[in-house]
Amino acid sequence: MSDLCASGLTCIKRDRVLFDDFSLNLNAGELVYLRGPNGAGKTSLLRILTGLSSPEYGDVTFDGVNISSNPSLYYQNLIYLGHKSALNGALSAIDNLRFWLAQHGIQNQDVTQASDIGCTIYQVLERLGLVGLEDVPVRFLSAGQQRRVALSRLWLKSATVWVLDEPFTALDSAGVILLERKMKQHVADGGMIITTSHQALSSEAGPHRCVDLEYRF
Ligand SMILES: Nc1ncnc2c1ncn2[C@@H]1O[C@H](COP(=O)(O)OP(=O)(O)OP(=O)(O)O)[C@@H](O)[C@H]1O
């Protein structure tokens, strides 16, 4: 059984201690909903959990191995979606996702034939309600449509750990349900998710554990 374990984390930004001696265990088949006011340190915590930034103290392990000692192994098992969509506005949805797949070294049937990549990504974009917009530079898509392109990554890469920073931003109510159901399915399949959101998760997301970060002065 996989687990992501953060222990004794301390994070300081501009002389403010956002959190100290913070510990969290995320187990396979678990959804953690990280809550807290603006500026509490949720994004800072998620970035530490992904290895994108380092805590002043403490460490993070995945399956008992410190994530900094074998980052490539961890990254194979991780999808991190930050609160920005991380799309190149000049590229289409298809090309953004192709680039992302290549960047993640995904070597499955998708990349053995160029036509298969397009086919698979087209199918995902169709599920995300983006039919007819696949080839449009994403800067011409609405905020919610851009978010849907970004979220398509969850359908394209198989990874145990999902770290999601405000993934519901700009989504309409149908998009929120689509994502919540996807999250519920991932957890039912033995995945693990930690997500932030300023809106409460609905029952569509399935059972979840709330973790609160207080704002510290
Ligand atoms: N690289 C940085 N340099 C300096 N200060 C930073 C940096 N990153 C974050 N901070 C500060 O740390 C605090 C926490 O930021 P963070 O983005 O983690 O909060 P958050 O809980 O995700 O907030 P929100 O709900 O608004 O997204 C903020 O006061 C922010 O200004």
Ligand as a Chemical Component Dictionary entry (heavy atoms), coordinates in Angstrom:
data_LIG
# 
_chem_comp.id                   LIG 
_chem_comp.type                 NON-POLYMER 
_chem_comp.pdbx_formal_charge   0 
_chem_comp.three_letter_code    LIG 
# 
loop_
_chem_comp_atom.comp_id 
_chem_comp_atom.atom_id 
_chem_comp_atom.alt_atom_id 
_chem_comp_atom.type_symbol 
_chem_comp_atom.charge 
_chem_comp_atom.model_Cartn_x 
_chem_comp_atom.model_Cartn_y 
_chem_comp_atom.model_Cartn_z 
_chem_comp_atom.pdbx_ordinal 
LIG N1  N1  N 0 8.309  32.608 -2.958 1  
LIG C1  C1  C 0 7.789  33.356 -1.973 2  
LIG N2  N2  N 0 8.455  34.406 -1.492 3  
LIG C2  C2  C 0 7.962  35.160 -0.497 4  
LIG N3  N3  N 0 6.770  34.934 0.084  5  
LIG C3  C3  C 0 6.063  33.895 -0.369 6  
LIG C4  C4  C 0 6.518  33.062 -1.422 7  
LIG N4  N4  N 0 5.591  32.114 -1.656 8  
LIG C5  C5  C 0 4.594  32.361 -0.785 9  
LIG N5  N5  N 0 4.865  33.420 -0.029 10 
LIG C6  C6  C 0 4.024  33.966 1.027  11 
LIG O1  O1  O 0 3.602  32.877 1.846  12 
LIG C7  C7  C 0 2.273  33.064 2.258  13 
LIG C8  C8  C 0 1.478  31.822 1.929  14 
LIG O2  O2  O 0 1.314  31.729 0.517  15 
LIG P1  P1  P 0 0.560  30.498 -0.122 16 
LIG O3  O3  O 0 0.478  30.767 -1.579 17 
LIG O4  O4  O 0 1.198  29.243 0.321  18 
LIG O5  O5  O 0 -0.884 30.609 0.574  19 
LIG P2  P2  P 0 -2.256 29.893 0.257  20 
LIG O6  O6  O 0 -2.759 29.333 1.549  21 
LIG O7  O7  O 0 -2.086 28.930 -0.864 22 
LIG O8  O8  O 0 -3.159 31.109 -0.166 23 
LIG P3  P3  P 0 -4.389 31.257 -1.201 24 
LIG O9  O9  O 0 -5.591 30.646 -0.552 25 
LIG O10 O10 O 0 -4.529 32.750 -1.330 26 
LIG O11 O11 O 0 -3.984 30.610 -2.490 27 
LIG C9  C9  C 0 1.757  34.319 1.576  28 
LIG O12 O12 O 0 1.765  35.365 2.516  29 
LIG C10 C10 C 0 2.770  34.590 0.472  30 
LIG O13 O13 O 0 2.955  35.967 0.261  31 
# 
loop_
_chem_comp_bond.comp_id 
_chem_comp_bond.atom_id_1 
_chem_comp_bond.atom_id_2 
_chem_comp_bond.value_order 
_chem_comp_bond.pdbx_ordinal 
LIG N1  C1  SING 1  
LIG C1  N2  SING 2  
LIG C1  C4  DOUB 3  
LIG N2  C2  DOUB 4  
LIG C2  N3  SING 5  
LIG N3  C3  DOUB 6  
LIG C3  C4  SING 7  
LIG C3  N5  SING 8  
LIG C4  N4  SING 9  
LIG N4  C5  DOUB 10 
LIG C5  N5  SING 11 
LIG N5  C6  SING 12 
LIG C6  O1  SING 13 
LIG C6  C10 SING 14 
LIG O1  C7  SING 15 
LIG C7  C8  SING 16 
LIG C7  C9  SING 17 
LIG C8  O2  SING 18 
LIG O2  P1  SING 19 
LIG P1  O3  DOUB 20 
LIG P1  O4  SING 21 
LIG P1  O5  SING 22 
LIG O5  P2  SING 23 
LIG P2  O6  DOUB 24 
LIG P2  O7  SING 25 
LIG P2  O8  SING 26 
LIG O8  P3  SING 27 
LIG P3  O9  DOUB 28 
LIG P3  O10 SING 29 
LIG P3  O11 SING 30 
LIG C9  O12 SING 31 
LIG C9  C10 SING 32 
LIG C10 O13 SING 33 
# 
